[in-house]
Amino acid sequence: MPERYIGIFDSGLGGLTAVKELMQLLPDEPIVYFGDTGRVPYGTKSNETIIKYTKSDIAFLNTFDLKMIVIACGTASTIALPHVDGTVPVPIFGVVSAAAKAAAAATKNKKVGIIGTNGSIRSGAYARLIAEEDSAIETVSVACPLFVPLVETGHTTGEIARLAAEEYLESIRDFGVDTLVLGCTHYPLLKETIASVMGDGVTLIDPGQVTAGFVKDYLTEQNLLCREAVPHRHRFYVSDCPEDFMTLGSAFLNRPIPGGVEQIDIEKYM
Ligand code: DGL
C-alpha cells in the first residue's frame, strides 16, 4: 500500500525551512509541498484574502492521500488556521503554537521579541499564546515586511539584509530580550544576519524547526510513521515559475529539489 504524505504549504519558499527539518528528522516520510509563489506575499494582504488563499492551498493538498497538513506559513497559521481547522479529514497544524511554547520555555529573563509579517503581528497570535504559556513574560513585536522579498530574491546575507535587520531589530534589542521568535517561516533563512545583529545570548526560535519536532512526536504517538524507506517520493508544486523556486530552494535544502518542481493553477482549487 502506498504511504500517505505529510502535506505542507507556504506562501512561497519559506516553508522549506520546515521541510528541511522534517527531512532530517523523518527521512522516510513522503512530503507533498505547495509554495504559492504566484500569490506571495500573504503577509501584506487582508485577513479575508489570506483565509481565501489558505482554503485553496488546503483544497489542493487534499487531492493527495495525506496523514496531516502543516501550515508552514506564519501568516496563514496566525490568521487562517481557525477558519480551516476541521474542513478536511486530516488534522491541520500551524507553526505558531509550537514556536510560542518553545519561546516561553527558552526565555530566562522573561523578555521575548517577536518578528513576523504585518498580518502575523497584527493578529497578536504569538504574543497571546506566549502569555498563555507564562503571563509573566513581556513581549515586543515588530513587523519586518522587507525580509520576505529579501529571502525570495536570495539576499539573505550581505549589506542590504544587514541594514534592514538593524532597522527592524533596534527596538527589540533595546528592550533587552533574550529570546526572539522568527515568527515567519522565511526568516530562518536570514538567521545568520539576524543573529549577528541581535548578538550572542539571544536564542532564536525557528518555527519550522520546532514544528518538525512536533510533527515527529504526533506521528509517533498516533502510530502513523512510515514503515518502509522508499526513496524519491516527495512532490513539490508551485503556482508560478518553477525555475526560480528550484534554484533558490535547492540552494537552501543543500540538494536538488527531490523529484523536481511542477507548476499548478491554484485558482482551480477552492
Ligand atoms: N510565509 C509567510 C509567513 O511565514 C511570509 C511570506 C508572506 O508574506 O507570504 O508569514
Boltz pocket constraint, residues with backbone or C-beta under 6 A from the ligand:
constraints:
  - pocket:
      binder: B
      contacts: [[A, 10], [A, 11], [A, 12], [A, 14], [A, 15], [A, 40], [A, 41], [A, 42], [A, 43], [A, 44], [A, 72], [A, 73], [A, 74], [A, 75], [A, 76], [A, 116], [A, 117], [A, 120], [A, 148], [A, 183], [A, 184], [A, 185], [A, 186]]
      max_distance: 6.0
